[in-house]
Structures are given as structure tokens and as C-alpha cells.
Amino acid sequence: MKVKYDKDVDILYICLSDKQIMDSDEVKPGIIFDYGEDGNIIGIEVLNASKKIPQPMNFEYEIA
């Protein structure tokens, strides 16, 4: 899994898989799910991230 924030365009992208994107769907305004050929979610894109996430450049990783 990779998390990337591009402050120039204010987009946060969470990459769950390196598979090729076959389809995308805006599930809510500014929230886009990317799907692989098997229909599973392989990425999540958050547009205007700084307006939706308090500190998009900082995140916490936790293993439970």
C-alpha cells in the first residue's frame, strides 16, 4: 500500500494494489474509487484533500 499527497493539485491517493485500473467511480463528490479487472478496489483518490482531511500530509499507520 502506498499513500501519496500532491499538494500542488491537493489530491491524496491511496494505492492498494499495483494492478491496472480498469474502472473508476466517484462514490461521493471528490472521492473516487479505482477498480481492477476483478472488480476489487485498488485505489482511492481524494480531491481537494486539504478541505476534507485536516492534515493530508500527515498520517498514522497502525497494525492491529
CHARMM internal coordinates of N, CA and C (Angstrom, degrees):
IC EDIT
DIST 1 N 1 CA 1.4472
DIST 1 CA 1 C 1.5252
ANGL 1 N 1 CA 1 C 107.78
DIST 1 C 2 N 1.3299
ANGL 1 CA 1 C 2 N 115.38
DIHE 1 N 1 CA 1 C 2 N 138.69
DIST 2 N 2 CA 1.4537
ANGL 1 C 2 N 2 CA 121.99
DIHE 1 CA 1 C 2 N 2 CA 177.61
DIST 2 CA 2 C 1.5211
ANGL 2 N 2 CA 2 C 108.69
DIHE 1 C 2 N 2 CA 2 C -128.86
DIST 2 C 3 N 1.3263
ANGL 2 CA 2 C 3 N 115.39
DIHE 2 N 2 CA 2 C 3 N 143.30
DIST 3 N 3 CA 1.4649
ANGL 2 C 3 N 3 CA 121.03
DIHE 2 CA 2 C 3 N 3 CA 175.64
DIST 3 CA 3 C 1.5232
ANGL 3 N 3 CA 3 C 107.06
DIHE 2 C 3 N 3 CA 3 C -122.08
DIST 3 C 4 N 1.3260
ANGL 3 CA 3 C 4 N 116.17
DIHE 3 N 3 CA 3 C 4 N 127.53
DIST 4 N 4 CA 1.4646
ANGL 3 C 4 N 4 CA 120.77
DIHE 3 CA 3 C 4 N 4 CA -178.79
DIST 4 CA 4 C 1.5253
ANGL 4 N 4 CA 4 C 109.16
DIHE 3 C 4 N 4 CA 4 C -131.38
DIST 4 C 5 N 1.3254
ANGL 4 CA 4 C 5 N 115.52
DIHE 4 N 4 CA 4 C 5 N 132.41
DIST 5 N 5 CA 1.4608
ANGL 4 C 5 N 5 CA 120.59
DIHE 4 CA 4 C 5 N 5 CA 174.58
DIST 5 CA 5 C 1.5178
ANGL 5 N 5 CA 5 C 108.24
DIHE 4 C 5 N 5 CA 5 C -119.43
DIST 5 C 6 N 1.3170
ANGL 5 CA 5 C 6 N 116.42
DIHE 5 N 5 CA 5 C 6 N 124.17
DIST 6 N 6 CA 1.4631
ANGL 5 C 6 N 6 CA 122.38
DIHE 5 CA 5 C 6 N 6 CA 177.16
DIST 6 CA 6 C 1.5244
ANGL 6 N 6 CA 6 C 107.63
DIHE 5 C 6 N 6 CA 6 C -105.84
DIST 6 C 7 N 1.3346
ANGL 6 CA 6 C 7 N 116.00
DIHE 6 N 6 CA 6 C 7 N 102.59
DIST 7 N 7 CA 1.4650
ANGL 6 C 7 N 7 CA 119.77
DIHE 6 CA 6 C 7 N 7 CA -175.16
DIST 7 CA 7 C 1.5243
ANGL 7 N 7 CA 7 C 112.60
DIHE 6 C 7 N 7 CA 7 C -69.53
DIST 7 C 8 N 1.3524
ANGL 7 CA 7 C 8 N 117.66
DIHE 7 N 7 CA 7 C 8 N -24.19
DIST 8 N 8 CA 1.4641
ANGL 7 C 8 N 8 CA 120.08
DIHE 7 CA 7 C 8 N 8 CA -179.99
DIST 8 CA 8 C 1.5249
ANGL 8 N 8 CA 8 C 112.13
DIHE 7 C 8 N 8 CA 8 C -64.99
DIST 8 C 9 N 1.3270
ANGL 8 CA 8 C 9 N 116.77
DIHE 8 N 8 CA 8 C 9 N -35.28
DIST 9 N 9 CA 1.4692
ANGL 8 C 9 N 9 CA 120.78
DIHE 8 CA 8 C 9 N 9 CA 179.59
DIST 9 CA 9 C 1.5314
ANGL 9 N 9 CA 9 C 111.85
DIHE 8 C 9 N 9 CA 9 C -112.71
DIST 9 C 10 N 1.3484
ANGL 9 CA 9 C 10 N 116.43
DIHE 9 N 9 CA 9 C 10 N -0.17
DIST 10 N 10 CA 1.4700
ANGL 9 C 10 N 10 CA 123.65
DIHE 9 CA 9 C 10 N 10 CA 176.78
DIST 10 CA 10 C 1.5377
ANGL 10 N 10 CA 10 C 112.05
DIHE 9 C 10 N 10 CA 10 C 57.70
DIST 10 C 11 N 1.3489
ANGL 10 CA 10 C 11 N 114.40
DIHE 10 N 10 CA 10 C 11 N 50.83
DIST 11 N 11 CA 1.4663
ANGL 10 C 11 N 11 CA 120.29
DIHE 10 CA 10 C 11 N 11 CA 178.90
DIST 11 CA 11 C 1.5272
ANGL 11 N 11 CA 11 C 109.27
DIHE 10 C 11 N 11 CA 11 C -123.89
DIST 11 C 12 N 1.3209
ANGL 11 CA 11 C 12 N 115.16
DIHE 11 N 11 CA 11 C 12 N 131.80
DIST 12 N 12 CA 1.4589
ANGL 11 C 12 N 12 CA 122.26
DIHE 11 CA 11 C 12 N 12 CA 174.13
DIST 12 CA 12 C 1.5247
ANGL 12 N 12 CA 12 C 106.86
DIHE 11 C 12 N 12 CA 12 C -105.90
DIST 12 C 13 N 1.3366
ANGL 12 CA 12 C 13 N 116.97
DIHE 12 N 12 CA 12 C 13 N 130.58
DIST 13 N 13 CA 1.4625
ANGL 12 C 13 N 13 CA 120.12
DIHE 12 CA 12 C 13 N 13 CA 179.24
DIST 13 CA 13 C 1.5202
ANGL 13 N 13 CA 13 C 109.08
DIHE 12 C 13 N 13 CA 13 C -126.40
DIST 13 C 14 N 1.3065
ANGL 13 CA 13 C 14 N 116.31
DIHE 13 N 13 CA 13 C 14 N 127.77
DIST 14 N 14 CA 1.4570
ANGL 13 C 14 N 14 CA 123.39
DIHE 13 CA 13 C 14 N 14 CA 175.93
DIST 14 CA 14 C 1.5242
ANGL 14 N 14 CA 14 C 106.84
DIHE 13 C 14 N 14 CA 14 C -108.39
DIST 14 C 15 N 1.3176
ANGL 14 CA 14 C 15 N 116.02
DIHE 14 N 14 CA 14 C 15 N 112.67
DIST 15 N 15 CA 1.4607
ANGL 14 C 15 N 15 CA 121.74
DIHE 14 CA 14 C 15 N 15 CA -178.85
DIST 15 CA 15 C 1.5250
ANGL 15 N 15 CA 15 C 108.25
DIHE 14 C 15 N 15 CA 15 C -97.92
DIST 15 C 16 N 1.3076
ANGL 15 CA 15 C 16 N 116.70
DIHE 15 N 15 CA 15 C 16 N 117.23
DIST 16 N 16 CA 1.4561
ANGL 15 C 16 N 16 CA 121.95
DIHE 15 CA 15 C 16 N 16 CA -178.18
DIST 16 CA 16 C 1.5236
ANGL 16 N 16 CA 16 C 112.83
DIHE 15 C 16 N 16 CA 16 C -95.70
DIST 16 C 17 N 1.3219
ANGL 16 CA 16 C 17 N 116.86
DIHE 16 N 16 CA 16 C 17 N -17.45
DIST 17 N 17 CA 1.4590
ANGL 16 C 17 N 17 CA 121.87
DIHE 16 CA 16 C 17 N 17 CA -176.72
DIST 17 CA 17 C 1.5243
ANGL 17 N 17 CA 17 C 109.20
DIHE 16 C 17 N 17 CA 17 C -156.91
DIST 17 C 18 N 1.3351
ANGL 17 CA 17 C 18 N 116.04
DIHE 17 N 17 CA 17 C 18 N 152.77
DIST 18 N 18 CA 1.4593
ANGL 17 C 18 N 18 CA 121.03
DIHE 17 CA 17 C 18 N 18 CA 177.21
DIST 18 CA 18 C 1.5274
ANGL 18 N 18 CA 18 C 111.97
DIHE 17 C 18 N 18 CA 18 C -89.14
DIST 18 C 19 N 1.3244
ANGL 18 CA 18 C 19 N 117.28
DIHE 18 N 18 CA 18 C 19 N 6.57
DIST 19 N 19 CA 1.4600
ANGL 18 C 19 N 19 CA 120.94
DIHE 18 CA 18 C 19 N 19 CA 178.97
DIST 19 CA 19 C 1.5255
ANGL 19 N 19 CA 19 C 110.31
DIHE 18 C 19 N 19 CA 19 C -64.26
DIST 19 C 20 N 1.3180
ANGL 19 CA 19 C 20 N 116.02
DIHE 19 N 19 CA 19 C 20 N 158.34
DIST 20 N 20 CA 1.4574
ANGL 19 C 20 N 20 CA 121.63
DIHE 19 CA 19 C 20 N 20 CA 179.80
DIST 20 CA 20 C 1.5254
ANGL 20 N 20 CA 20 C 110.82
DIHE 19 C 20 N 20 CA 20 C -72.22
DIST 20 C 21 N 1.3186
ANGL 20 CA 20 C 21 N 116.64
DIHE 20 N 20 CA 20 C 21 N 137.61
DIST 21 N 21 CA 1.4679
ANGL 20 C 21 N 21 CA 122.08
DIHE 20 CA 20 C 21 N 21 CA 177.26
DIST 21 CA 21 C 1.5215
ANGL 21 N 21 CA 21 C 108.50
DIHE 20 C 21 N 21 CA 21 C -73.39
DIST 21 C 22 N 1.3231
ANGL 21 CA 21 C 22 N 116.24
DIHE 21 N 21 CA 21 C 22 N 125.16
DIST 22 N 22 CA 1.4566
ANGL 21 C 22 N 22 CA 121.62
DIHE 21 CA 21 C 22 N 22 CA 179.64
DIST 22 CA 22 C 1.5303
ANGL 22 N 22 CA 22 C 112.14
DIHE 21 C 22 N 22 CA 22 C -106.58
DIST 22 C 23 N 1.3444
ANGL 22 CA 22 C 23 N 116.33
DIHE 22 N 22 CA 22 C 23 N -23.44
DIST 23 N 23 CA 1.4593
ANGL 22 C 23 N 23 CA 120.42
DIHE 22 CA 22 C 23 N 23 CA -177.59
DIST 23 CA 23 C 1.5208
ANGL 23 N 23 CA 23 C 108.46
DIHE 22 C 23 N 23 CA 23 C -158.23
DIST 23 C 24 N 1.3067
ANGL 23 CA 23 C 24 N 116.66
DIHE 23 N 23 CA 23 C 24 N 154.91
DIST 24 N 24 CA 1.4640
ANGL 23 C 24 N 24 CA 122.79
DIHE 23 CA 23 C 24 N 24 CA 176.84
DIST 24 CA 24 C 1.5101
ANGL 24 N 24 CA 24 C 108.63
DIHE 23 C 24 N 24 CA 24 C -137.85
DIST 24 C 25 N 1.3342
ANGL 24 CA 24 C 25 N 115.44
DIHE 24 N 24 CA 24 C 25 N 150.64
DIST 25 N 25 CA 1.4576
ANGL 24 C 25 N 25 CA 120.46
DIHE 24 CA 24 C 25 N 25 CA -178.72
DIST 25 CA 25 C 1.5214
ANGL 25 N 25 CA 25 C 108.70
DIHE 24 C 25 N 25 CA 25 C -145.28
DIST 25 C 26 N 1.3213
ANGL 25 CA 25 C 26 N 116.44
DIHE 25 N 25 CA 25 C 26 N 127.86
DIST 26 N 26 CA 1.4668
ANGL 25 C 26 N 26 CA 120.68
DIHE 25 CA 25 C 26 N 26 CA 175.46
DIST 26 CA 26 C 1.5240
ANGL 26 N 26 CA 26 C 107.25
DIHE 25 C 26 N 26 CA 26 C -83.21
DIST 26 C 27 N 1.3448
ANGL 26 CA 26 C 27 N 115.89
DIHE 26 N 26 CA 26 C 27 N 100.20
DIST 27 N 27 CA 1.4612
ANGL 26 C 27 N 27 CA 121.17
DIHE 26 CA 26 C 27 N 27 CA -174.12
DIST 27 CA 27 C 1.5258
ANGL 27 N 27 CA 27 C 112.84
DIHE 26 C 27 N 27 CA 27 C -76.48
DIST 27 C 28 N 1.3091
ANGL 27 CA 27 C 28 N 116.48
DIHE 27 N 27 CA 27 C 28 N -27.12
DIST 28 N 28 CA 1.4692
ANGL 27 C 28 N 28 CA 124.65
DIHE 27 CA 27 C 28 N 28 CA 173.48
DIST 28 CA 28 C 1.5262
ANGL 28 N 28 CA 28 C 105.25
DIHE 27 C 28 N 28 CA 28 C -147.93
DIST 28 C 29 N 1.3166
ANGL 28 CA 28 C 29 N 118.12
DIHE 28 N 28 CA 28 C 29 N 160.81
DIST 29 N 29 CA 1.4675
ANGL 28 C 29 N 29 CA 118.31
DIHE 28 CA 28 C 29 N 29 CA -179.66
DIST 29 CA 29 C 1.5373
ANGL 29 N 29 CA 29 C 112.19
DIHE 28 C 29 N 29 CA 29 C -54.19
DIST 29 C 30 N 1.3160
ANGL 29 CA 29 C 30 N 116.05
DIHE 29 N 29 CA 29 C 30 N 119.30
DIST 30 N 30 CA 1.4568
ANGL 29 C 30 N 30 CA 121.16
DIHE 29 CA 29 C 30 N 30 CA 178.01
DIST 30 CA 30 C 1.5180
ANGL 30 N 30 CA 30 C 115.49
DIHE 29 C 30 N 30 CA 30 C 83.22
DIST 30 C 31 N 1.3296
ANGL 30 CA 30 C 31 N 118.91
DIHE 30 N 30 CA 30 C 31 N 3.73
DIST 31 N 31 CA 1.4597
ANGL 30 C 31 N 31 CA 122.97
DIHE 30 CA 30 C 31 N 31 CA 178.04
DIST 31 CA 31 C 1.5318
ANGL 31 N 31 CA 31 C 107.71
DIHE 30 C 31 N 31 CA 31 C -119.55
DIST 31 C 32 N 1.3169
ANGL 31 CA 31 C 32 N 116.03
DIHE 31 N 31 CA 31 C 32 N 114.23
DIST 32 N 32 CA 1.4576
ANGL 31 C 32 N 32 CA 120.92
DIHE 31 CA 31 C 32 N 32 CA -174.23
DIST 32 CA 32 C 1.5240
ANGL 32 N 32 CA 32 C 109.90
DIHE 31 C 32 N 32 CA 32 C -118.60
DIST 32 C 33 N 1.3218
ANGL 32 CA 32 C 33 N 116.73
DIHE 32 N 32 CA 32 C 33 N 127.58
DIST 33 N 33 CA 1.4588
ANGL 32 C 33 N 33 CA 122.48
DIHE 32 CA 32 C 33 N 33 CA 174.31
DIST 33 CA 33 C 1.5256
ANGL 33 N 33 CA 33 C 108.15
DIHE 32 C 33 N 33 CA 33 C -98.77
DIST 33 C 34 N 1.3205
ANGL 33 CA 33 C 34 N 116.29
DIHE 33 N 33 CA 33 C 34 N 134.05
DIST 34 N 34 CA 1.4579
ANGL 33 C 34 N 34 CA 121.98
DIHE 33 CA 33 C 34 N 34 CA 174.30
DIST 34 CA 34 C 1.5275
ANGL 34 N 34 CA 34 C 107.74
DIHE 33 C 34 N 34 CA 34 C -105.01
DIST 34 C 35 N 1.3315
ANGL 34 CA 34 C 35 N 115.89
DIHE 34 N 34 CA 34 C 35 N 138.60
DIST 35 N 35 CA 1.4624
ANGL 34 C 35 N 35 CA 121.99
DIHE 34 CA 34 C 35 N 35 CA -176.16
DIST 35 CA 35 C 1.5187
ANGL 35 N 35 CA 35 C 110.74
DIHE 34 C 35 N 35 CA 35 C -120.06
DIST 35 C 36 N 1.3342
ANGL 35 CA 35 C 36 N 115.79
DIHE 35 N 35 CA 35 C 36 N 145.45
DIST 36 N 36 CA 1.4502
ANGL 35 C 36 N 36 CA 122.06
DIHE 35 CA 35 C 36 N 36 CA 173.69
DIST 36 CA 36 C 1.5165
ANGL 36 N 36 CA 36 C 109.62
DIHE 35 C 36 N 36 CA 36 C -86.69
DIST 36 C 37 N 1.3377
ANGL 36 CA 36 C 37 N 116.03
DIHE 36 N 36 CA 36 C 37 N -179.86
DIST 37 N 37 CA 1.4588
ANGL 36 C 37 N 37 CA 119.95
DIHE 36 CA 36 C 37 N 37 CA -176.78
DIST 37 CA 37 C 1.5222
ANGL 37 N 37 CA 37 C 112.62
DIHE 36 C 37 N 37 CA 37 C -65.14
DIST 37 C 38 N 1.3394
ANGL 37 CA 37 C 38 N 117.97
DIHE 37 N 37 CA 37 C 38 N -21.89
DIST 38 N 38 CA 1.4618
ANGL 37 C 38 N 38 CA 120.98
DIHE 37 CA 37 C 38 N 38 CA 178.74
DIST 38 CA 38 C 1.5336
ANGL 38 N 38 CA 38 C 112.34
DIHE 37 C 38 N 38 CA 38 C -85.64
DIST 38 C 39 N 1.3450
ANGL 38 CA 38 C 39 N 116.52
DIHE 38 N 38 CA 38 C 39 N -1.07
DIST 39 N 39 CA 1.4606
ANGL 38 C 39 N 39 CA 120.90
DIHE 38 CA 38 C 39 N 39 CA 178.46
DIST 39 CA 39 C 1.5180
ANGL 39 N 39 CA 39 C 114.56
DIHE 38 C 39 N 39 CA 39 C 88.98
DIST 39 C 40 N 1.3242
ANGL 39 CA 39 C 40 N 116.90
DIHE 39 N 39 CA 39 C 40 N -3.04
DIST 40 N 40 CA 1.4638
ANGL 39 C 40 N 40 CA 120.19
DIHE 39 CA 39 C 40 N 40 CA 179.09
DIST 40 CA 40 C 1.5296
ANGL 40 N 40 CA 40 C 110.73
DIHE 39 C 40 N 40 CA 40 C -80.86
DIST 40 C 41 N 1.3273
ANGL 40 CA 40 C 41 N 116.19
DIHE 40 N 40 CA 40 C 41 N 150.10
DIST 41 N 41 CA 1.4648
ANGL 40 C 41 N 41 CA 121.65
DIHE 40 CA 40 C 41 N 41 CA 178.03
DIST 41 CA 41 C 1.5187
ANGL 41 N 41 CA 41 C 108.44
DIHE 40 C 41 N 41 CA 41 C -70.40
DIST 41 C 42 N 1.3277
ANGL 41 CA 41 C 42 N 116.51
DIHE 41 N 41 CA 41 C 42 N 127.21
DIST 42 N 42 CA 1.4616
ANGL 41 C 42 N 42 CA 120.53
DIHE 41 CA 41 C 42 N 42 CA 178.39
DIST 42 CA 42 C 1.5292
ANGL 42 N 42 CA 42 C 112.26
DIHE 41 C 42 N 42 CA 42 C -116.88
DIST 42 C 43 N 1.3341
ANGL 42 CA 42 C 43 N 117.13
DIHE 42 N 42 CA 42 C 43 N -7.15
DIST 43 N 43 CA 1.4518
ANGL 42 C 43 N 43 CA 120.14
DIHE 42 CA 42 C 43 N 43 CA 178.58
DIST 43 CA 43 C 1.5152
ANGL 43 N 43 CA 43 C 111.98
DIHE 42 C 43 N 43 CA 43 C -165.20
DIST 43 C 44 N 1.3226
ANGL 43 CA 43 C 44 N 114.97
DIHE 43 N 43 CA 43 C 44 N 152.99
DIST 44 N 44 CA 1.4623
ANGL 43 C 44 N 44 CA 121.67
DIHE 43 CA 43 C 44 N 44 CA 178.47
DIST 44 CA 44 C 1.5280
ANGL 44 N 44 CA 44 C 107.38
DIHE 43 C 44 N 44 CA 44 C -131.77
DIST 44 C 45 N 1.3202
ANGL 44 CA 44 C 45 N 116.23
DIHE 44 N 44 CA 44 C 45 N 125.79
DIST 45 N 45 CA 1.4550
ANGL 44 C 45 N 45 CA 122.58
DIHE 44 CA 44 C 45 N 45 CA -179.69
DIST 45 CA 45 C 1.5249
ANGL 45 N 45 CA 45 C 109.29
DIHE 44 C 45 N 45 CA 45 C -113.77
DIST 45 C 46 N 1.3287
ANGL 45 CA 45 C 46 N 115.90
DIHE 45 N 45 CA 45 C 46 N 131.47
DIST 46 N 46 CA 1.4579
ANGL 45 C 46 N 46 CA 121.49
DIHE 45 CA 45 C 46 N 46 CA 178.66
DIST 46 CA 46 C 1.5271
ANGL 46 N 46 CA 46 C 107.77
DIHE 45 C 46 N 46 CA 46 C -116.82
DIST 46 C 47 N 1.3277
ANGL 46 CA 46 C 47 N 116.07
DIHE 46 N 46 CA 46 C 47 N 110.52
DIST 47 N 47 CA 1.4596
ANGL 46 C 47 N 47 CA 121.37
DIHE 46 CA 46 C 47 N 47 CA 177.83
DIST 47 CA 47 C 1.5253
ANGL 47 N 47 CA 47 C 109.70
DIHE 46 C 47 N 47 CA 47 C -82.45
DIST 47 C 48 N 1.3208
ANGL 47 CA 47 C 48 N 117.00
DIHE 47 N 47 CA 47 C 48 N 150.44
DIST 48 N 48 CA 1.4750
ANGL 47 C 48 N 48 CA 121.67
DIHE 47 CA 47 C 48 N 48 CA -176.82
DIST 48 CA 48 C 1.5251
ANGL 48 N 48 CA 48 C 110.10
DIHE 47 C 48 N 48 CA 48 C 51.56
DIST 48 C 49 N 1.3148
ANGL 48 CA 48 C 49 N 115.15
DIHE 48 N 48 CA 48 C 49 N 47.24
DIST 49 N 49 CA 1.4635
ANGL 48 C 49 N 49 CA 122.24
DIHE 48 CA 48 C 49 N 49 CA -172.22
DIST 49 CA 49 C 1.5242
ANGL 49 N 49 CA 49 C 113.77
DIHE 48 C 49 N 49 CA 49 C -57.17
DIST 49 C 50 N 1.3218
ANGL 49 CA 49 C 50 N 117.98
DIHE 49 N 49 CA 49 C 50 N -38.30
DIST 50 N 50 CA 1.4659
ANGL 49 C 50 N 50 CA 119.90
DIHE 49 CA 49 C 50 N 50 CA -177.09
DIST 50 CA 50 C 1.5255
ANGL 50 N 50 CA 50 C 112.27
DIHE 49 C 50 N 50 CA 50 C -66.69
DIST 50 C 51 N 1.3343
ANGL 50 CA 50 C 51 N 117.66
DIHE 50 N 50 CA 50 C 51 N -17.58
DIST 51 N 51 CA 1.4642
ANGL 50 C 51 N 51 CA 121.04
DIHE 50 CA 50 C 51 N 51 CA 177.43
DIST 51 CA 51 C 1.5252
ANGL 51 N 51 CA 51 C 111.24
DIHE 50 C 51 N 51 CA 51 C -89.39
DIST 51 C 52 N 1.3398
ANGL 51 CA 51 C 52 N 117.04
DIHE 51 N 51 CA 51 C 52 N -17.09
DIST 52 N 52 CA 1.4645
ANGL 51 C 52 N 52 CA 121.44
DIHE 51 CA 51 C 52 N 52 CA -177.72
DIST 52 CA 52 C 1.5312
ANGL 52 N 52 CA 52 C 112.73
DIHE 51 C 52 N 52 CA 52 C -106.43
DIST 52 C 53 N 1.3427
ANGL 52 CA 52 C 53 N 115.96
DIHE 52 N 52 CA 52 C 53 N -25.13
DIST 53 N 53 CA 1.4633
ANGL 52 C 53 N 53 CA 122.14
DIHE 52 CA 52 C 53 N 53 CA -176.30
DIST 53 CA 53 C 1.5251
ANGL 53 N 53 CA 53 C 107.24
DIHE 52 C 53 N 53 CA 53 C -125.62
DIST 53 C 54 N 1.3534
ANGL 53 CA 53 C 54 N 118.01
DIHE 53 N 53 CA 53 C 54 N 125.69
DIST 54 N 54 CA 1.4645
ANGL 53 C 54 N 54 CA 120.01
DIHE 53 CA 53 C 54 N 54 CA -174.86
DIST 54 CA 54 C 1.5327
ANGL 54 N 54 CA 54 C 114.48
DIHE 53 C 54 N 54 CA 54 C -54.04
DIST 54 C 55 N 1.3276
ANGL 54 CA 54 C 55 N 119.20
DIHE 54 N 54 CA 54 C 55 N -44.58
DIST 55 N 55 CA 1.4615
ANGL 54 C 55 N 55 CA 121.99
DIHE 54 CA 54 C 55 N 55 CA -179.86
DIST 55 CA 55 C 1.5312
ANGL 55 N 55 CA 55 C 108.66
DIHE 54 C 55 N 55 CA 55 C -136.54
DIST 55 C 56 N 1.3174
ANGL 55 CA 55 C 56 N 118.28
DIHE 55 N 55 CA 55 C 56 N 82.63
DIST 56 N 56 CA 1.4648
ANGL 55 C 56 N 56 CA 120.34
DIHE 55 CA 55 C 56 N 56 CA -174.29
DIST 56 CA 56 C 1.5316
ANGL 56 N 56 CA 56 C 114.47
DIHE 55 C 56 N 56 CA 56 C -64.61
DIST 56 C 57 N 1.3424
ANGL 56 CA 56 C 57 N 118.08
DIHE 56 N 56 CA 56 C 57 N -16.80
DIST 57 N 57 CA 1.4602
ANGL 56 C 57 N 57 CA 119.87
DIHE 56 CA 56 C 57 N 57 CA 179.07
DIST 57 CA 57 C 1.5226
ANGL 57 N 57 CA 57 C 112.03
DIHE 56 C 57 N 57 CA 57 C -85.61
DIST 57 C 58 N 1.3259
ANGL 57 CA 57 C 58 N 117.71
DIHE 57 N 57 CA 57 C 58 N -11.42
DIST 58 N 58 CA 1.4527
ANGL 57 C 58 N 58 CA 122.11
DIHE 57 CA 57 C 58 N 58 CA 179.72
DIST 58 CA 58 C 1.5175
ANGL 58 N 58 CA 58 C 109.52
DIHE 57 C 58 N 58 CA 58 C -115.90
DIST 58 C 59 N 1.3111
ANGL 58 CA 58 C 59 N 115.69
DIHE 58 N 58 CA 58 C 59 N 133.96
DIST 59 N 59 CA 1.4564
ANGL 58 C 59 N 59 CA 119.12
DIHE 58 CA 58 C 59 N 59 CA 175.62
DIST 59 CA 59 C 1.5149
ANGL 59 N 59 CA 59 C 109.22
DIHE 58 C 59 N 59 CA 59 C -146.46
DIST 59 C 60 N 1.2998
ANGL 59 CA 59 C 60 N 115.76
DIHE 59 N 59 CA 59 C 60 N 159.74
DIST 60 N 60 CA 1.4533
ANGL 59 C 60 N 60 CA 122.52
DIHE 59 CA 59 C 60 N 60 CA -179.30
DIST 60 CA 60 C 1.5168
ANGL 60 N 60 CA 60 C 108.56
DIHE 59 C 60 N 60 CA 60 C -114.98
DIST 60 C 61 N 1.3060
ANGL 60 CA 60 C 61 N 115.39
DIHE 60 N 60 CA 60 C 61 N 134.97
DIST 61 N 61 CA 1.4591
ANGL 60 C 61 N 61 CA 122.34
DIHE 60 CA 60 C 61 N 61 CA 179.69
DIST 61 CA 61 C 1.5153
ANGL 61 N 61 CA 61 C 107.57
DIHE 60 C 61 N 61 CA 61 C -109.61
DIST 61 C 62 N 1.3150
ANGL 61 CA 61 C 62 N 117.50
DIHE 61 N 61 CA 61 C 62 N 128.20
DIST 62 N 62 CA 1.4543
ANGL 61 C 62 N 62 CA 120.92
DIHE 61 CA 61 C 62 N 62 CA -176.82
DIST 62 CA 62 C 1.5140
ANGL 62 N 62 CA 62 C 110.43
DIHE 61 C 62 N 62 CA 62 C -133.54
DIST 62 C 63 N 1.2998
ANGL 62 CA 62 C 63 N 115.73
DIHE 62 N 62 CA 62 C 63 N 134.85
DIST 63 N 63 CA 1.4642
ANGL 62 C 63 N 63 CA 121.23
DIHE 62 CA 62 C 63 N 63 CA 174.47
DIST 63 CA 63 C 1.5189
ANGL 63 N 63 CA 63 C 107.24
DIHE 62 C 63 N 63 CA 63 C -110.12
DIST 63 C 64 N 1.3352
ANGL 63 CA 63 C 64 N 114.71
DIHE 63 N 63 CA 63 C 64 N 125.18
DIST 64 N 64 CA 1.4740
ANGL 63 C 64 N 64 CA 118.56
DIHE 63 CA 63 C 64 N 64 CA -178.99
DIST 64 CA 64 C 1.5043
ANGL 64 N 64 CA 64 C 111.18
DIHE 63 C 64 N 64 CA 64 C -110.98
END
COOR INIT
IC SEED 1 N 1 CA 1 C
IC BUILD
